[in-house]
Amino acid sequence: MRSVGAGEGRRAHRCEGAFARGVPILAFLAFAGCVRGPQSTFAGAGTEASSVEGLFWWMLWGGVAIWIVVLGVGVYASRPRPAAHDEIVGKRMILWGGVVFPTVTLAILLGFGLALMPPFRGPAEGQAIAVSGERFWWRVAYDVEPGQTGVARGLPPGGIESANEIVLPLGVRTEILLGSPDVIHSFWVPAIAGKVDAIPGRVNRIVLEPTKTGVFNGVCAEFCGDAHAQMAFRVVVVTPEEYAAEVARQASPAVLTGTRGEELFLANGCGACHSVRGTEAQGRVGPDLTHVGSRRTIAAGILDNTPENIAQFVRATGHVKQGVEMPAYPMLDDDELTAIADWLGALQ
Amino acid sequence: MHLLPSGKTRDNLWTLITPPTVWAWHFLLSYITAAYACAPNDAIFEAIPGPRLLVAVLTVVALAIIAWCGVRAWREWQSEYVAPPFNEASPAHRERFLEFSTLLLAGLSFVGVVFVAMPALFVVDCR
């Protein structure tokens, strides 16, 4: 082993110093990079997210100010004036700086937060959307009766079924009714609003009021099992007119039937778990696939919706998404997989 | 409550933990009140003035008890003032220590009760 010379050692030390200085800059850039992304609470794409963002900045800068004052007092007490200080002054500082100031600050913040909450949870407009968190995907039903929240309840039946993608009308307060048949999940679209749990045996509600059109990410924010981190969804915000058209489109049966892909889909038993309205596939276990081709992602928000990805997922589900309930189909040959994937991809 | 010949309280662990105990009971009763009113979760936009008033009464009572404990501790500490720390192994220092500690706990409990009650001030229904 070659020993490191003094010059090299200094250079290495300088490099480490530069690296140490660079880390905060890199961290800041990484932070800045995700500030306005589709999964950021800073995207300001909803009234609630914008309010929470405002509160965050107040608390951040308030925290920075307190940090500077506390450190400043510490430096003052130890460097310019290291000798013993006047006892009365010290006690006053403890009383005002350590008791009165934090109590009043916390009271103001608590009051500010409490005043924000009731309007967020106020009444919504129009029909509700039922969303069921299921290991590890999201069942969606448009056009259900709103307001049926409470304990010892399930989500209202009916509605126009879809999965893993929720279309929302811009500027409308839309009620999302949340439930779950298995374990506790948490519904969170950071760009638009806060999070609310989906709890078995009760129906919770959250109101989303988007203020920007676009596609945003949603996630499960409560650990629910192996594939918890891969239990995502997309939220697509469109104008109210486009929303009405989209719900009508979702209500229609599958646009393409009678293909070889459909035959293979049914012959291999996929219809036992999945529904494709307009065909014999009427399963209720897994996601409704009637319009799966029009969704932006597959496998609950983790893969781009391409025929190749659909084929890959069907062939090796557990490899793509560990813990997924759907079995893999490695026995299908490439030709069959391609036919099924092409058909599903065509279900716009 | 044991009284000393001077008419003052002989402080012990029970007098010390009275303020935080009142805080804990206030929290529990306020929580049960809100849970009882809102658990069915049927009419979430219907105002619940009764339970809010009950929380207000509980709050006034709790604050009064805590304030009384704090004032008593303050008076007795001041009347035979010893500055902290109360390091001597003597009955007088033991008393001053307990009185001073009770005063601090009363202050903390007072703020705690106010913070616990604030949601009932801002939120008028079960939403």
Interface residues (C-beta under 8 A of the other chain):
Chain A: V99 T103 L106 A107 L110 G111 L114 A115 M117 P118 R121 G122 P123 G147 T149 G150 V151 R202
Chain B: A39 P40 N41 D42 I44 F45 G107 V111 V114 F115 M118 P119 L121 F122 V123 V124 D125 R127
